[in-house]
Amino acid sequence: MDEPLTFDELQLGDRWKSPARTMTETDIVNFAGMTGDFNPLHIDHEFAANTPWGKTIAHGLLGLSWVAGLGSNAPRPNTVALVAIREWEFLKPVFVGDTLHVVTEVVGKQSKGRRAGRVTWKRSLVNQRGVVVQEGYFDTLVATNPEPAVRKRGKAASTAETST
């Protein structure tokens, strides 16, 4: 596995697409059990049939958790800390069977000293139809390069967004 990217290697406008994962009913039931959120909108098919969605939907925070997980390796930065999640919007529901990926873009950088810098990432959770279902901003501290000269690695390969 490649070395994680440092603050110095990230550029405004760099963009990545994560691998995809399909939402299952087991994911939703496990999340309900883990969090204690047994809202019938998520786990009761009869109740959900009478909602505007017509069927059960995944917890919004389950989608946000997937953004954090799927986005953590596309790219794989040398993250020191998660600082904030800002302006997060739940735009559309996620259903069982939806296949989701994360699109991540560097939209801000601020040096915070010799050891780390603050990076603002715009992250979008996108379904198989190309519809953005959630999006917002993650701020993280990313370690700077400890070497005097910034490592040069295939920049085009690291920022290329692949299509499915």
NORLIN-V782346 format. One record per residue. N is the residue number from 1. RES is the residue in one small letter. SS is DSSP state (h for helix, s for strand, l for the rest). PHI is phi as a letter, one per 20 degrees, with the letter a starting at -180 (* if undefined). NEAR is the number of other C-alpha atoms within 12 Angstrom. Layout:
BEGIN
N|RES|SS|PHI|NEAR ; N|RES|SS|PHI|NEAR
END
This chain:
BEGIN
1|m|l|*|6 ; 2|d|l|f|14 ; 3|e|l|f|16 ; 4|p|l|f|25 ; 5|l|s|f|35 ; 6|t|l|e|36 ; 7|f|h|g|37 ; 8|d|h|f|33 ; 9|e|h|e|32 ; 10|l|l|e|39 ; 11|q|l|c|23 ; 12|l|l|g|20 ; 13|g|l|n|19 ; 14|d|l|g|29 ; 15|r|s|b|29 ; 16|w|s|c|34 ; 17|k|s|c|33 ; 18|s|l|f|36 ; 19|p|l|f|29 ; 20|a|l|d|26 ; 21|r|s|b|24 ; 22|t|s|e|24 ; 23|m|l|f|29 ; 24|t|l|d|24 ; 25|e|h|f|25 ; 26|t|h|f|17 ; 27|d|h|g|27 ; 28|i|h|f|36 ; 29|v|h|f|27 ; 30|n|h|f|20 ; 31|f|h|f|27 ; 32|a|h|g|25 ; 33|g|h|f|17 ; 34|m|h|f|15 ; 35|t|h|e|14 ; 36|g|l|n|15 ; 37|d|l|e|20 ; 38|f|l|d|20 ; 39|n|l|g|22 ; 40|p|h|f|23 ; 41|l|h|g|29 ; 42|h|h|e|38 ; 43|i|h|c|30 ; 44|d|l|d|22 ; 45|h|h|f|19 ; 46|e|h|f|15 ; 47|f|h|f|18 ; 48|a|h|f|20 ; 49|a|h|f|17 ; 50|n|l|d|14 ; 51|t|l|d|16 ; 52|p|l|g|13 ; 53|w|l|e|19 ; 54|g|l|m|17 ; 55|k|l|a|24 ; 56|t|l|f|31 ; 57|i|l|c|37 ; 58|a|l|f|41 ; 59|h|l|f|37 ; 60|g|h|g|29 ; 61|l|h|f|26 ; 62|l|h|f|34 ; 63|g|h|f|43 ; 64|l|h|f|34 ; 65|s|h|f|22 ; 66|w|h|f|36 ; 67|v|h|f|40 ; 68|a|h|f|35 ; 69|g|h|f|23 ; 70|l|h|f|30 ; 71|g|h|f|35 ; 72|s|h|f|29 ; 73|n|h|d|28 ; 74|a|l|b|33 ; 75|p|l|e|39 ; 76|r|l|d|29 ; 77|p|s|e|35 ; 78|n|l|e|30 ; 79|t|s|f|27 ; 80|v|s|e|22 ; 81|a|s|a|18 ; 82|l|s|e|22 ; 83|v|s|d|18 ; 84|a|s|a|19 ; 85|i|s|c|23 ; 86|r|s|c|18 ; 87|e|s|l|18 ; 88|w|s|f|24 ; 89|e|s|c|22 ; 90|f|s|d|22 ; 91|l|l|e|20 ; 92|k|l|b|24 ; 93|p|l|f|32 ; 94|v|l|d|39 ; 95|f|l|d|31 ; 96|v|l|g|26 ; 97|g|l|n|22 ; 98|d|l|f|28 ; 99|t|s|d|27 ; 100|l|s|c|38 ; 101|h|s|c|42 ; 102|v|s|d|43 ; 103|v|s|d|42 ; 104|t|s|c|39 ; 105|e|s|c|34 ; 106|v|s|f|30 ; 107|v|s|d|22 ; 108|g|s|a|23 ; 109|k|s|b|29 ; 110|q|s|b|24 ; 111|s|s|f|21 ; 112|k|l|c|17 ; 113|g|l|p|15 ; 114|r|l|e|19 ; 115|r|l|e|20 ; 116|a|s|b|26 ; 117|g|s|c|31 ; 118|r|s|e|34 ; 119|v|s|d|42 ; 120|t|s|d|33 ; 121|w|s|d|43 ; 122|k|s|e|36 ; 123|r|s|c|42 ; 124|s|s|c|38 ; 125|l|s|e|46 ; 126|v|s|c|36 ; 127|n|l|e|33 ; 128|q|l|f|23 ; 129|r|l|e|15 ; 130|g|l|n|19 ; 131|v|l|e|21 ; 132|v|s|f|27 ; 133|v|s|e|32 ; 134|q|s|b|35 ; 135|e|s|a|34 ; 136|g|s|r|29 ; 137|y|s|c|31 ; 138|f|s|d|33 ; 139|d|s|d|30 ; 140|t|s|c|33 ; 141|l|s|e|31 ; 142|v|s|c|36 ; 143|a|s|f|30 ; 144|t|l|e|32 ; 145|n|l|f|26 ; 146|p|l|f|18 ; 147|e|l|e|13 ; 148|p|l|f|9 ; 149|a|l|d|11 ; 150|v|l|f|15 ; 151|r|l|f|20 ; 152|k|l|d|17 ; 153|r|l|c|16 ; 154|g|l|h|12 ; 155|k|h|g|18 ; 156|a|h|g|14 ; 157|a|h|f|16 ; 158|s|h|f|28 ; 159|t|h|d|27 ; 160|a|l|f|20 ; 161|e|l|e|23 ; 162|t|l|e|18 ; 163|s|l|d|13 ; 164|t|l|e|14
END
